[in-house]
Amino acid sequence: MTGTSFDARPRKAIGPDRPVYLGDGDLDRVMAVVLALASEVAALRDRLDTHERIANAGAPPATQAVESYEPDPATLAARDAWRDAYIKRLFRIFVEDVEALRRQPPAA
């Protein structure tokens, strides 16, 4: 770094504040972390599935084999079904809350 110490740099991004959806910025940050981790779990599950399918086919699960693997339509459908169920489990509490609100009579 030329001419600027690390400590002199701004600690917060310049620009408009991030939108707050849950009423509390801390909750939004936690939710962002949870969703980032959930997306990584889904990607790791697909990769593990690829390793298992390559191994079951009798091939060594080498990096090149994993990277070049092309799932067939049945595999894609199974992964999509798993992902749909996974997302439903992740957001179940929110869906239940929305459904409960819909069941309430309208306010006068």
C-alpha positions as CSV (number, residue, x, y, z in Angstrom):
1,M,0.0,0.0,0.0
2,T,1.4,3.3,-1.0
3,G,1.2,6.2,1.4
4,T,-1.8,4.9,3.4
5,S,-1.7,2.8,6.5
6,F,-4.1,-0.1,6.8
7,D,-5.7,1.6,9.9
8,A,-6.5,4.7,8.0
9,R,-8.8,2.9,5.5
10,P,-12.6,3.3,6.0
11,R,-14.1,0.5,8.0
12,K,-17.5,0.7,6.2
13,A,-18.4,0.8,2.5
14,I,-19.3,4.1,1.1
15,G,-22.8,4.4,-0.4
16,P,-26.3,3.8,0.6
17,D,-27.0,1.5,3.6
18,R,-28.0,-2.1,2.9
19,P,-31.7,-2.7,2.9
20,V,-33.1,-4.2,6.1
21,Y,-35.7,-6.9,5.6
22,L,-36.2,-8.5,9.0
23,G,-36.4,-5.3,11.1
24,D,-32.9,-5.6,12.5
25,G,-29.6,-5.4,10.6
26,D,-28.1,-8.1,12.8
27,L,-30.8,-10.5,11.8
28,D,-30.2,-9.7,8.1
29,R,-26.5,-10.4,8.5
30,V,-27.1,-13.7,10.2
31,M,-29.6,-14.7,7.5
32,A,-27.1,-13.8,4.8
33,V,-24.5,-16.0,6.5
34,V,-27.0,-18.9,6.9
35,L,-28.0,-18.7,3.2
36,A,-24.4,-18.5,2.1
37,L,-23.6,-21.6,4.1
38,A,-26.7,-23.4,2.9
39,S,-25.7,-22.7,-0.7
40,E,-22.3,-24.2,0.0
41,V,-23.9,-27.3,1.5
42,A,-26.0,-27.8,-1.6
43,A,-22.9,-27.4,-3.8
44,L,-20.9,-29.9,-1.7
45,R,-23.8,-32.3,-1.8
46,D,-23.8,-32.2,-5.6
47,R,-20.1,-32.7,-5.6
48,L,-20.3,-35.6,-3.2
49,D,-23.0,-37.2,-5.3
50,T,-20.7,-36.9,-8.3
51,H,-17.8,-38.6,-6.4
52,E,-20.2,-41.4,-5.4
53,R,-21.5,-41.9,-8.9
54,I,-18.0,-42.0,-10.4
55,A,-16.8,-44.5,-7.7
56,N,-19.9,-46.7,-8.3
57,A,-19.0,-46.7,-12.0
58,G,-15.6,-48.2,-11.0
59,A,-13.6,-45.1,-12.0
60,P,-11.2,-43.4,-9.5
61,P,-12.8,-40.2,-8.4
62,A,-9.9,-38.0,-9.7
63,T,-10.3,-34.2,-9.9
64,Q,-10.5,-34.3,-13.7
65,A,-13.2,-37.0,-13.6
66,V,-15.3,-34.9,-11.2
67,E,-14.8,-31.7,-13.1
68,S,-15.8,-33.3,-16.5
69,Y,-18.7,-35.3,-15.1
70,E,-22.0,-34.7,-17.0
71,P,-25.0,-35.9,-15.0
72,D,-27.7,-37.7,-16.9
73,P,-31.3,-36.4,-16.8
74,A,-32.3,-38.8,-14.1
75,T,-29.4,-37.6,-11.9
76,L,-30.3,-34.0,-12.6
77,A,-34.0,-34.7,-11.6
78,A,-32.9,-36.4,-8.4
79,R,-30.6,-33.5,-7.5
80,D,-33.4,-31.0,-8.3
81,A,-35.8,-33.0,-6.1
82,W,-33.3,-33.0,-3.2
83,R,-32.6,-29.3,-3.6
84,D,-36.3,-28.5,-3.6
85,A,-36.8,-30.4,-0.4
86,Y,-33.7,-28.8,1.1
87,I,-35.0,-25.3,0.4
88,K,-38.4,-26.2,1.8
89,R,-36.7,-27.4,5.0
90,L,-34.6,-24.2,5.2
91,F,-37.6,-21.9,4.8
92,R,-40.2,-23.9,6.5
93,I,-40.5,-21.5,9.4
94,F,-41.0,-18.5,7.2
95,V,-43.6,-20.3,5.1
96,E,-45.5,-21.4,8.2
97,D,-45.4,-17.8,9.5
98,V,-46.8,-16.4,6.2
99,E,-49.5,-19.1,6.1
100,A,-50.5,-18.2,9.7
101,L,-50.8,-14.6,8.7
102,R,-53.0,-15.4,5.7
103,R,-55.3,-17.4,8.0
104,Q,-55.9,-14.4,10.3
105,P,-59.0,-12.4,9.6
106,P,-58.4,-9.0,8.1
107,A,-58.0,-6.1,10.5
108,A,-61.0,-3.8,10.7
